Amino acid sequence: MSSLPTRLSLLALCACASAAPLKAQQPDVDALIATLIGETPMVEDARWLADGIGGRATGSAANLASVEWALQRFEDAGVRAWKEPFPMPELWLERSASATIGGDVSYTARVAAMPFSTGTGAAGVTAPVLDAGRGTPADLERLGDAVRGAFLVVETDLLVDVAGLFQEYADATDFETRALPLGIAGIIYVGSRPNNILYRHNASRGPDNTHPMVVMERDAGTRLLRLLRAGATLSVTLHIDIEGGEPFESYNVIAEIPGSSSPEEIVLIGAHLDSWDIGTGALDNGANVAMIMDVARQMRRLGMQPRRTIRFALWNGEEQGLIGSWRYTEQHLDEMERFVMASSFDIGTGRIAGFFTGGRPEVAAATDRALEPVAGLGPFQQIDAPIVGTDNFDFMMQGVANLVANQAPANYGPNYHARSDTFDKIDQQQLRLNAAIAGAVVWEFANMDVSWGRQTRAELDELVANTDLQAQMTMLGIWDDWAEGRRGRQDR
């Protein structure tokens, strides 16, 4: 990678050469880009959010502290901000989890409860454990009626990239759909991370889950499978202590810079403030929270006034099913026609290589134009396809044009939801470059002429029919909410 001064020089040259159609805004956007690439409080904000506050599971004391911290940081920057309450369906926080293997061989293993795993009570739950292979239909057929009342241990591939992460989600959803109705005692996934790093993924049924489910450190899990495959008869005792079970109130943090000539029109840039508490949520998603706050801070410091209102959103409840942004779209339903674009940044600090533009060619073309001032930080390539998995989703399903930053996976996958998601994993130089890209894009969308409006329900149905949206929503357990009319644009 080029040095930071060299990249800044290239940026200045490319911005002057390539952005003639946007000359009226060019002095502002150049100043913003140069400022964001330089030394700002952004990295220190990311450090404090990860190191000082730590893991921020929605509903935890740390999460509530992060809300108040974010409000104060916006206030310190002179940006008007407020918190908006919304209902969460169920509190889920792990107090402790452990596993003991018994039978022909005895040993203990570290485990992490999967979010929305049930607790076991003080006595724990003991059951035979069976080798469920990779959790395929053939594996379940092989085990037959023996699965009733047993823990099933599932083998996983070592995770090396984001593609493997999505496959892991899909495989788990598929397995749980088939296995949970069979009367099993629970599920033990062999950890997919090296060095026995533990992590959390949601149980596919979310708050409707009724089974104990854990991830076991990889070395202990592979040992368990080897013993079973060598003919050992084994049991597992799980102790899982959970705080929760009741609905509660959480908060999104919202800030804005009002527009000048079209303040009723809104361009939104967002990242989720919550994280799982097993690590400190640096890559997922504290770095991008700090980035968005700094974009707001520097726009305000430079006295920039966009044509449209720019709204900055720090979402909560993202990890439990994109709840905060979902409830926001419901609470602001009367504004949906006025949203020009909603963007989300949620893949750590890998280089932004372009954006997912939601299957809307006119938005992809506009994104090409919006990136011209930062052409020197490219190349950029838009992927004109809808994507599910972060806080663009409910805006998309309300018909709002949306962007998701497509970032190089860098070290995101192996540290995702993991104990190792800590501040030292942040690429500080790339975070600054990403801030320049994000700032330029949101600024240009807030000022350019646009040709699109909100999609109708018929257009959304067509988008679902002609893409893999249904498969993506099914993988993340939110298809039924859309199909049964609880989520997204329902007027026809």
Disulfide bonds with the S-S distance in Angstrom:
none
